[in-house]
Amino acid sequence: MSDRFYIALGSNLGDRTANLARARAAISNLKSVRVVVESAVEETAPLGPIPQGAYLNQMIAIETELAPRQLLSALQRIERAAGRVRTVKWGPRTLDLDIVMIEGKEFVDDVLTVPHPELPNRDFWQRELEELRGAFHV
């Protein structure tokens, strides 16, 4: 049985628009994943203490039979392929992919917490999530 996941995409290094487009394509090419709907792309100020440029952000809803940790691993591979290097927490990045929510479910282990713990603190995620969920009349 498929679950609906909401995935946040963000980029503030390089060609941000192209980074998001390549991420959407890579996610849609994952085995057992179907991209159902995409939010609008919006530019947001960076979060955290590190000086950096503005982000382009977007959220997509996917349906998949992958388990949360399997999906996280696949997303991290896509980040690495886009040149993401994890050096500084909340630092600039070519691509950031986060599992924000799983429709009707929670997931917690030693690596992943869903809903994402930062969801209440990110207005743009809340707007994007509302836009996507509105498409499903949830």
MIDO-212882 format. One record per atom (N, C-alpha, C, CB): residue number from 1; atom name; x, y, z. Coordinates in pm, 1 decimal, decimal comma. Glycine has a CB too. Layout:
 seq atom       c1       c2       c3
 NUM   CA        X        Y        Z
...
***
This chain:
 seq atom       c1       c2       c3
   1    N     83,6   -118,4      0,0
   1   CA      0,0      0,0      0,0
   1    C     87,9    124,4      0,0
   1   CB    -95,0      0,0    121,2
   2    N     52,5    222,1    -81,1
   2   CA    130,9    344,3    -93,7
   2    C     97,6    443,4     16,9
   2   CB    107,3    408,3   -229,7
   3    N    199,0    518,3     55,1
   3   CA    182,6    630,4    146,9
   3    C    207,5    758,1     69,4
   3   CB    278,7    619,1    269,4
   4    N    144,1    866,4    113,9
   4   CA    168,8    997,0     55,5
   4    C    268,6   1070,5    144,6
   4   CB     35,9   1078,3     39,5
   5    N    381,2   1105,8     85,6
   5   CA    486,6   1180,7    153,4
   5    C    490,2   1321,8     95,9
   5   CB    625,4   1110,1    137,9
   6    N    523,6   1417,6    180,9
   6   CA    543,7   1555,8    139,2
   6    C    692,3   1585,5    155,4
   6   CB    454,4   1656,3    222,9
   7    N    756,1   1620,8     44,6
   7   CA    900,7   1640,8     40,8
   7    C    930,4   1787,7     10,5
   7   CB    967,1   1547,8    -65,1
   8    N   1011,3   1850,7     95,3
   8   CA   1054,1   1988,9     72,9
   8    C   1183,8   1988,6     -6,6
   8   CB   1072,4   2064,5    207,6
   9    N   1190,6   2076,3   -104,5
   9   CA   1308,9   2094,3   -186,8
   9    C   1357,9   2237,1   -165,8
   9   CB   1279,0   2065,4   -338,2
  10    N   1487,7   2254,0   -148,2
  10   CA   1544,3   2387,4   -131,7
  10    C   1682,6   2395,2   -193,0
  10   CB   1550,1   2425,4     15,6
  11    N   1718,0   2514,3   -240,5
  11   CA   1850,4   2536,3   -299,2
  11    C   1886,4   2683,6   -287,1
  11   CB   1854,3   2490,7   -448,3
  12    N   2012,8   2710,7   -248,6
  12   CA   2058,9   2850,0   -250,0
  12    C   2200,2   2865,1   -305,8
  12   CB   2053,9   2907,2   -110,1
  13    N   2248,5   2763,4   -374,2
  13   CA   2379,3   2770,7   -439,7
  13    C   2365,3   2730,4   -586,0
  13   CB   2482,7   2679,8   -367,6
  14    N   2441,1   2795,9   -671,8
  14   CA   2439,8   2760,5   -813,2
  14    C   2309,8   2803,1   -879,6
  14   CB   2460,7   2610,8   -830,4
  15    N   2271,8   2730,5   -982,7
  15   CA   2148,1   2758,2  -1055,2
  15    C   2033,5   2695,7   -976,4
  15   CB   2153,6   2702,4  -1202,6
  16    N   1975,2   2774,0   -888,3
  16   CA   1874,7   2723,3   -794,3
  16    C   1754,5   2662,9   -866,5
  16   CB   1828,2   2835,3   -701,9
  17    N   1709,3   2727,8   -971,5
  17   CA   1594,0   2677,5  -1046,4
  17    C   1625,8   2541,8  -1108,2
  17   CB   1552,5   2777,7  -1156,1
  18    N   1742,4   2530,4  -1169,5
  18   CA   1783,2   2403,8  -1230,7
  18    C   1803,2   2296,0  -1124,4
  18   CB   1912,4   2422,6  -1312,0
  19    N   1857,2   2334,6  -1008,0
  19   CA   1876,2   2236,1   -900,2
  19    C   1742,6   2175,6   -858,1
  19   CB   1945,5   2301,5   -778,3
  20    N   1639,2   2260,0   -844,2
  20   CA   1507,4   2208,5   -806,4
  20    C   1449,2   2122,2   -917,7
  20   CB   1411,5   2324,2   -773,5
  21    N   1465,7   2164,3  -1041,7
  21   CA   1413,2   2087,2  -1154,5
  21    C   1479,3   1949,3  -1162,0
  21   CB   1434,9   2163,6  -1286,3
  22    N   1611,3   1945,8  -1145,0
  22   CA   1681,7   1816,5  -1148,0
  22    C   1637,7   1728,8  -1030,7
  22   CB   1835,3   1837,9  -1144,0
  23    N   1614,9   1789,1   -915,4
  23   CA   1569,8   1711,7   -799,2
  23    C   1432,4   1652,5   -824,5
  23   CB   1567,1   1799,4   -672,9
  24    N   1340,1   1731,8   -879,5
  24   CA   1206,0   1680,0   -909,9
  24    C   1215,3   1563,9  -1007,8
  24   CB   1115,9   1791,4   -967,7
  25    N   1299,1   1578,7  -1110,3
  25   CA   1315,4   1471,7  -1209,0
  25    C   1375,1   1347,2  -1145,4
  25   CB   1403,5   1518,6  -1324,9
  26    N   1476,8   1365,7  -1061,8
  26   CA   1541,7   1250,1   -996,7
  26    C   1444,5   1178,4   -904,1
  26   CB   1666,3   1295,1   -917,3
  27    N   1363,6   1254,8   -831,0
  27   CA   1264,9   1192,7   -741,5
  27    C   1161,3   1116,9   -823,3
  27   CB   1195,8   1299,4   -652,6
  28    N   1115,4   1176,6   -932,7
  28   CA   1013,5   1109,3  -1014,1
  28    C   1068,7    984,0  -1081,7
  28   CB    958,8   1205,2  -1119,8
  29    N   1201,4    975,9  -1096,0
  29   CA   1262,9    857,9  -1156,6
  29    C   1295,0    747,4  -1056,5
  29   CB   1388,5    897,9  -1227,7
  30    N   1272,4    773,1   -927,5
  30   CA   1295,5    668,1   -828,0
  30    C   1195,4    555,5   -849,1
  30   CB   1284,5    724,6   -683,6
  31    N   1243,3    434,6   -833,3
  31   CA   1155,6    318,6   -844,9
  31    C   1051,0    323,8   -733,6
  31   CB   1237,2    186,0   -838,2
  32    N    929,4    293,6   -765,8
  32   CA    817,9    289,7   -670,3
  32    C    776,8    427,4   -619,2
  32   CB    854,5    202,6   -553,2
  33    N    809,8    533,8   -691,6
  33   CA    771,4    669,2   -650,4
  33    C    693,8    734,9   -764,0
  33   CB    897,0    754,7   -612,1
  34    N    583,9    798,8   -727,1
  34   CA    506,1    876,3   -823,3
  34    C    485,2   1015,8   -766,7
  34   CB    369,4    807,5   -854,8
  35    N    532,1   1118,0   -838,9
  35   CA    507,9   1256,0   -798,6
  35    C    363,1   1287,3   -834,8
  35   CB    608,9   1356,6   -868,2
  36    N    286,0   1332,1   -735,0
  36   CA    143,8   1354,9   -754,1
  36    C    113,8   1501,2   -781,9
  36   CB     66,6   1308,4   -632,7
  37    N    174,3   1591,5   -706,1
  37   CA    148,0   1734,8   -722,9
  37    C    268,1   1813,2   -670,1
  37   CB     16,4   1777,4   -648,6
  38    N    287,7   1932,7   -727,3
  38   CA    398,1   2020,5   -688,9
  38    C    342,1   2154,9   -645,3
  38   CB    498,9   2038,2   -805,7
  39    N    401,9   2214,5   -542,5
  39   CA    364,0   2350,1   -502,6
  39    C    435,0   2448,9   -594,3
  39   CB    399,6   2377,5   -352,6
  40    N    396,1   2573,5   -582,5
  40   CA    468,9   2680,8   -649,6
  40    C    608,1   2691,1   -586,9
  40   CB    391,7   2817,2   -638,9
  41    N    701,5   2744,2   -661,8
  41   CA    836,7   2771,6   -610,8
  41    C    834,8   2911,2   -551,0
  41   CB    946,5   2759,4   -724,6
  42    N    897,7   2926,4   -434,5
  42   CA    906,0   3059,0   -373,5
  42    C   1046,6   3084,3   -321,0
  42   CB    803,2   3073,2   -259,8
  43    N   1083,5   3212,1   -319,8
  43   CA   1213,4   3252,3   -267,0
  43    C   1194,8   3291,2   -120,7
  43   CB   1274,8   3370,4   -349,8
  44    N   1285,5   3241,1    -35,5
  44   CA   1276,9   3269,6    107,6
  44    C   1414,3   3308,9    161,2
  44   CB   1221,8   3147,2    184,6
  45    N   1410,2   3380,6    271,4
  45   CA   1534,1   3417,3    340,6
  45    C   1592,9   3292,9    405,7
  45   CB   1508,7   3528,7    447,1
  46    N   1725,1   3285,5    416,6
  46   CA   1786,5   3170,9    482,3
  46    C   1755,6   3169,7    632,0
  46   CB   1937,5   3171,7    459,8
  47    N   1756,7   3049,1    688,5
  47   CA   1736,9   3031,2    832,1
  47    C   1870,9   3001,5    897,9
  47   CB   1635,1   2917,4    860,8
  48    N   1882,9   3032,2   1025,3
  48   CA   2004,0   2997,8   1098,8
  48    C   2104,9   3110,6   1101,8
  48   CB   2067,3   2876,3   1039,0
  49    N   2216,3   3084,9   1170,3
  49   CA   2314,1   3190,3   1197,7
  49    C   2418,5   3212,7   1087,6
  49   CB   2384,4   3158,6   1324,1
  50    N   2419,0   3131,1    983,6
  50   CA   2523,0   3139,6    881,0
  50    C   2480,0   3238,6    771,9
  50   CB   2551,5   2998,9    819,6
  51    N   2560,2   3344,4    745,7
  51   CA   2527,0   3436,3    636,3
  51    C   2529,5   3361,3    502,6
  51   CB   2626,3   3556,6    633,3
  52    N   2422,3   3378,0    423,7
  52   CA   2412,5   3308,8    295,5
  52    C   2301,3   3370,9    212,8
  52   CB   2387,3   3157,6    315,9
  53    N   2296,5   3333,0     85,8
  53   CA   2196,2   3385,8     -5,7
  53    C   2058,7   3324,7     15,9
  53   CB   2239,5   3362,9   -147,3
  54    N   1961,8   3385,2    -50,4
  54   CA   1822,5   3340,5    -41,7
  54    C   1805,6   3202,1   -104,0
  54   CB   1729,4   3441,3   -111,0
  55    N   1704,4   3133,2    -57,1
  55   CA   1670,7   2999,3   -106,7
  55    C   1554,6   3006,3   -205,0
  55   CB   1635,6   2905,3     10,2
  56    N   1553,1   2912,4   -297,4
  56   CA   1431,0   2877,7   -368,0
  56    C   1379,0   2753,2   -299,7
  56   CB   1454,7   2855,3   -523,2
  57    N   1249,7   2752,2   -268,6
  57   CA   1187,8   2639,7   -199,7
  57    C   1062,8   2595,3   -273,5
  57   CB   1153,9   2676,6    -54,7
  58    N   1034,7   2467,7   -259,6
  58   CA    916,7   2407,5   -318,7
  58    C    886,7   2279,8   -241,5
  58   CB    937,0   2378,9   -471,2
  59    N    761,8   2236,1   -246,8
  59   CA    726,0   2109,0   -185,8
  59    C    652,4   2025,2   -289,8
  59   CB    638,6   2129,9    -58,0
  60    N    676,3   1895,9   -284,5
  60   CA    605,2   1803,4   -372,3
  60    C    538,4   1696,1   -287,5
  60   CB    701,6   1739,7   -476,5
  61    N    429,1   1644,1   -338,6
  61   CA    364,1   1528,6   -277,5
  61    C    392,9   1409,7   -366,3
  61   CB    209,5   1550,7   -259,2
  62    N    435,9   1301,4   -303,7
  62   CA    462,9   1178,5   -378,2
  62    C    383,6   1064,8   -316,0
  62   CB    615,1   1145,6   -379,3
  63    N    361,8    961,3   -393,8
  63   CA    306,8    836,8   -341,9
  63    C    409,9    728,8   -366,8
  63   CB    169,0    801,4   -408,4
  64    N    434,0    648,7   -263,2
  64   CA    536,2    545,7   -273,0
  64    C    509,2    434,0   -173,8
  64   CB    674,9    605,0   -249,4
  65    N    563,1    319,1   -205,6
  65   CA    561,1    206,3   -112,3
  65    C    691,0    198,3    -33,2
  65   CB    537,4     75,1   -187,5
  66    N    784,6    287,2    -61,3
  66   CA    910,3    287,8     13,5
  66    C    884,4    321,1    159,9
  66   CB   1009,8    388,8    -47,7
  67    N    962,4    260,1    246,6
  67   CA    958,8    294,2    388,8
  67    C   1027,1    430,1    407,1
  67   CB   1028,8    183,2    476,1
  68    N    995,2    501,4    514,6
  68   CA   1055,4    633,8    535,3
  68    C   1208,0    635,0    527,7
  68   CB   1013,0    687,3    668,5
  69    N   1273,6    539,6    589,8
  69   CA   1420,7    537,6    586,4
  69    C   1473,4    508,0    446,3
  69   CB   1474,9    433,4    684,9
  70    N   1403,4    422,7    370,8
  70   CA   1444,0    395,9    232,0
  70    C   1433,2    523,3    149,1
  70   CB   1357,0    283,5    169,4
  71    N   1323,6    595,9    168,3
  71   CA   1305,1    719,9     95,0
  71    C   1411,5    822,1    134,6
  71   CB   1164,8    776,3    119,9
  72    N   1439,0    834,3    263,5
  72   CA   1542,8    926,3    309,5
  72    C   1676,7    894,0    243,9
  72   CB   1556,0    920,4    462,4
  73    N   1713,5    768,1    239,4
  73   CA   1840,4    728,3    175,5
  73    C   1842,6    768,5     28,3
  73   CB   1862,1    576,0    188,5
  74    N   1731,8    747,6    -41,0
  74   CA   1724,6    784,4   -182,3
  74    C   1737,3    935,7   -198,7
  74   CB   1592,6    734,6   -244,6
  75    N   1671,8   1011,9   -111,9
  75   CA   1680,5   1157,9   -119,2
  75    C   1822,1   1206,4    -91,4
  75   CB   1583,2   1222,0    -20,3
  76    N   1889,6   1143,9      3,5
  76   CA   2027,6   1183,2     33,9
  76    C   2121,4   1150,6    -82,1
  76   CB   2076,1   1113,2    161,7
  77    N   2094,7   1043,5   -155,2
  77   CA   2174,6   1013,1   -274,5
  77    C   2154,5   1122,2   -380,6
  77   CB   2136,2    873,5   -332,2
  78    N   2031,5   1168,5   -396,0
  78   CA   2002,1   1275,4   -491,7
  78    C   2073,8   1403,6   -449,1
  78   CB   1848,5   1299,6   -502,6
  79    N   2072,8   1435,1   -320,7
  79   CA   2144,8   1552,7   -270,2
  79    C   2293,9   1543,7   -303,0
  79   CB   2124,8   1566,8   -117,9
  80    N   2353,3   1428,7   -274,1
  80   CA   2497,0   1411,4   -300,4
  80    C   2527,7   1424,4   -449,5
  80   CB   2545,1   1274,4   -248,6
  81    N   2441,8   1368,3   -534,3
  81   CA   2461,1   1378,6   -679,4
  81    C   2453,9   1523,3   -726,2
  81   CB   2356,5   1294,8   -753,2
  82    N   2381,9   1606,6   -652,3
  82   CA   2370,3   1749,4   -684,7
  82    C   2484,7   1831,1   -624,5
  82   CB   2236,3   1803,8   -635,0
  83    N   2579,1   1764,9   -559,8
  83   CA   2693,9   1834,5   -503,3
  83    C   2676,9   1877,6   -359,3
  83   CB   2724,0   1952,6   -584,8
  84    N   2575,9   1827,1   -292,0
  84   CA   2553,9   1863,3   -151,3
  84    C   2664,8   1805,1    -65,1
  84   CB   2415,4   1813,4   -101,9
  85    N   2724,7   1889,5     15,3
  85   CA   2826,2   1848,2    112,2
  85    C   2779,1   1897,7    248,0
  85   CB   2969,9   1904,9     75,9
  86    N   2768,0   1808,1    344,2
  86   CA   2720,5   1844,5    478,2
  86    C   2840,8   1882,4    564,4
  86   CB   2639,9   1726,9    543,7
  87    N   2864,2   2014,1    574,8
  87   CA   2976,1   2060,1    656,1
  87    C   2928,3   2143,1    774,5
  87   CB   3073,1   2141,3    571,4
  88    N   2836,5   2237,4    749,9
  88   CA   2788,3   2328,3    853,4
  88    C   2637,3   2315,4    863,7
  88   CB   2829,3   2475,1    822,9
  89    N   2589,0   2293,0    986,6
  89   CA   2444,7   2285,3   1006,4
  89    C   2381,0   2417,5    964,1
  89   CB   2410,4   2252,4   1154,4
  90    N   2274,4   2406,9    884,9
  90   CA   2197,2   2520,0    833,4
  90    C   2281,7   2608,9    742,7
  90   CB   2140,8   2602,2    948,7
  91    N   2387,2   2551,0    683,1
  91   CA   2471,3   2626,1    590,7
  91    C   2413,7   2625,3    450,3
  91   CB   2612,2   2569,4    589,3
  92    N   2478,2   2697,9    358,3
  92   CA   2431,9   2701,7    220,4
  92    C   2440,7   2563,2    155,6
  92   CB   2513,7   2803,3    139,9
  93    N   2353,7   2539,9     56,7
  93   CA   2353,0   2408,6     -7,2
  93    C   2300,0   2415,4   -149,7
  93   CB   2269,7   2311,2     74,2
  94    N   2355,8   2329,3   -231,4
  94   CA   2305,5   2317,8   -368,4
  94    C   2165,5   2259,7   -367,4
  94   CB   2399,0   2230,7   -454,5
  95    N   2142,2   2165,5   -276,5
  95   CA   2012,6   2100,3   -271,7
  95    C   1987,6   2047,1   -131,5
  95   CB   2004,2   1986,9   -375,4
  96    N   1866,5   2070,7    -84,1
  96   CA   1822,6   2019,8     45,3
  96    C   1687,8   1952,8     23,6
  96   CB   1813,6   2134,2    153,4
  97    N   1678,5   1826,4     58,2
  97   CA   1554,8   1749,7     44,4
  97    C   1515,6   1697,5    181,4
  97   CB   1571,1   1632,5    -57,7
  98    N   1396,7   1734,1    227,4
  98   CA   1349,6   1693,4    359,3
  98    C   1213,9   1625,8    348,9
  98   CB   1341,8   1814,0    453,6
  99    N   1198,1   1516,6    421,6
  99   CA   1066,1   1456,0    437,5
  99    C    995,9   1538,2    544,6
  99   CB   1074,5   1301,2    476,7
 100    N    892,1   1609,9    505,1
 100   CA    822,1   1699,4    596,9
 100    C    708,2   1627,5    667,2
 100   CB    768,8   1821,4    522,3
 101    N    636,8   1543,8    592,1
 101   CA    518,9   1479,1    649,8
 101    C    483,9   1354,6    570,6
 101   CB    399,1   1575,9    653,0
 102    N    421,3   1260,5    638,6
 102   CA    359,7   1143,7    575,9
 102    C    211,6   1153,3    609,6
 102   CB    424,3   1006,0    626,3
 103    N    126,8   1155,5    508,8
 103   CA    -16,8   1175,0    532,0
 103    C    -70,5   1070,5    629,5
 103   CB    -94,6   1168,1    398,9
 104    N   -124,2   1119,3    743,1
 104   CA   -188,9   1032,3    840,2
 104    C    -97,0    946,6    924,6
 104   CB   -281,1    945,4    770,8
 105    N     34,6    970,4    918,0
 105   CA    128,4    885,6    992,3
 105    C    237,6    968,4   1057,9
 105   CB    191,0    781,2    899,8
 106    N    297,6    907,8   1157,9
 106   CA    418,0    962,1   1220,1
 106    C    526,0    855,8   1211,0
 106   CB    392,4   1004,8   1369,1
 107    N    650,8    900,4   1210,3
 107   CA    763,9    807,9   1207,2
 107    C    876,3    868,6   1288,8
 107   CB    810,2    778,4   1060,8
 108    N    931,8    790,1   1380,4
 108   CA   1043,4    837,0   1461,7
 108    C   1141,0    722,5   1480,4
 108   CB    994,8    891,4   1598,9
 109    N   1267,1    748,9   1450,5
 109   CA   1374,8    657,6   1487,6
 109    C   1497,1    742,0   1521,4
 109   CB   1406,0    554,7   1372,4
 110    N   1613,4    682,4   1527,9
 110   CA   1733,2    755,1   1570,1
 110    C   1786,4    852,1   1463,9
 110   CB   1841,3    656,7   1606,2
 111    N   1733,2    846,3   1341,1
 111   CA   1782,2    930,9   1232,3
 111    C   1675,4   1023,8   1176,9
 111   CB   1836,2    845,2   1121,2
 112    N   1551,1    981,0   1179,6
 112   CA   1444,6   1051,5   1110,2
 112    C   1323,1   1070,6   1200,0
 112   CB   1405,2    976,4    984,0
 113    N   1269,1   1190,8   1199,1
 113   CA   1145,1   1222,6   1270,8
 113    C   1049,4   1288,6   1172,1
 113   CB   1172,4   1316,4   1394,7
 114    N    930,6   1228,2   1158,5
 114   CA    828,0   1280,6   1069,3
 114    C    695,9   1279,6   1144,2
 114   CB    818,7   1197,6    937,4
 115    N    623,2   1393,1   1151,6
 115   CA    649,2   1517,5   1082,2
 115    C    783,4   1579,3   1123,3
 115   CB    536,5   1615,3   1108,6
 116    N    841,2   1653,0   1029,0
 116   CA    970,5   1717,2   1051,0
 116    C    959,5   1810,4   1171,5
 116   CB   1016,8   1795,4    924,1
 117    N   1053,9   1803,1   1265,1
 117   CA   1047,4   1886,3   1385,9
 117    C   1045,9   2037,1   1359,3
 117   CB   1163,8   1854,0   1473,9
 118    N   1096,8   2080,9   1244,5
 118   CA   1100,8   2224,3   1213,0
 118    C    975,2   2273,6   1141,9
 118   CB   1221,4   2254,4   1127,3
 119    N    881,1   2185,6   1112,7
 119   CA    759,7   2226,8   1041,4
 119    C    689,0   2345,1   1108,0
 119   CB    663,8   2109,9   1031,7
 120    N    671,1   2346,6   1240,3
 120   CA    602,3   2461,3   1301,8
 120    C    678,0   2593,8   1288,4
 120   CB    578,7   2433,1   1447,8
 121    N    808,5   2588,0   1261,6
 121   CA    891,9   2707,4   1255,5
 121    C    914,7   2760,3   1114,4
 121   CB   1023,3   2678,7   1318,6
 122    N    859,7   2693,8   1015,0
 122   CA    884,5   2732,5    876,0
 122    C    752,9   2766,6    807,4
 122   CB    957,6   2619,6    799,6
 123    N    723,5   2895,2    804,8
 123   CA    598,3   2941,4    744,1
 123    C    586,4   2896,6    598,9
 123   CB    588,5   3093,6    752,2
 124    N    698,4   2900,3    525,7
 124   CA    691,7   2864,4    384,3
 124    C    655,6   2717,2    367,4
 124   CB    825,3   2894,5    314,9
 125    N    702,4   2628,4    456,4
 125   CA    661,5   2487,9    449,2
 125    C    512,2   2475,0    476,1
 125   CB    741,7   2402,3    549,7
 126    N    464,4   2550,6    572,7
 126   CA    321,5   2543,6    604,8
 126    C    237,2   2590,5    486,7
 126   CB    289,8   2628,4    729,3
 127    N    279,4   2698,7    421,0
 127   CA    206,7   2747,0    301,9
 127    C    209,1   2642,4    190,7
 127   CB    268,2   2879,7    250,6
 128    N    326,6   2586,5    165,2
 128   CA    340,4   2488,1     57,8
 128    C    260,3   2362,1     88,3
 128   CB    487,9   2452,7     36,4
 129    N    264,5   2319,0    211,9
 129   CA    188,5   2201,1    252,3
 129    C     38,1   2225,3    236,1
 129   CB    221,1   2163,7    398,1
 130    N     -6,9   2343,0    276,3
 130   CA   -148,4   2376,9    261,6
 130    C   -189,1   2376,7    113,9
 130   CB   -177,6   2514,8    325,0
 131    N   -100,6   2431,4     29,0
 131   CA   -128,4   2431,9   -115,2
 131    C   -142,8   2289,0   -168,0
 131   CB    -16,2   2505,8   -191,8
 132    N    -51,1   2201,6   -130,6
 132   CA    -54,9   2063,2   -178,7
 132    C   -174,8   1987,1   -123,3
 132   CB     73,8   1990,9   -140,9
 133    N   -196,3   2000,2      4,6
 133   CA   -307,2   1926,6     65,9
 133    C   -440,8   1975,8     11,3
 133   CB   -303,9   1941,4    219,3
 134    N   -448,7   2103,3    -24,7
 134   CA   -570,4   2156,1    -85,3
 134    C   -602,0   2087,2   -217,8
 134   CB   -557,4   2306,1   -106,6
 135    N   -497,5   2044,5   -286,5
 135   CA   -517,9   1973,2   -414,2
 135    C   -585,7   1838,6   -391,9
 135   CB   -383,4   1952,4   -486,7
 136    N   -573,4   1784,3   -271,9
 136   CA   -634,4   1654,4   -239,6
 136    C   -763,9   1671,4   -161,3
 136   CB   -536,4   1568,0   -159,6
 137    N   -797,9   1796,6   -125,1
 137   CA   -917,1   1824,7    -45,1
 137    C   -914,6   1746,6     86,7
 137   CB  -1044,1   1790,2   -124,7
 138    N   -793,8   1743,3    147,1
 138   CA   -776,4   1672,2    274,8
 138    C   -817,2   1762,7    389,2
 138   CB   -629,8   1624,7    293,2
***
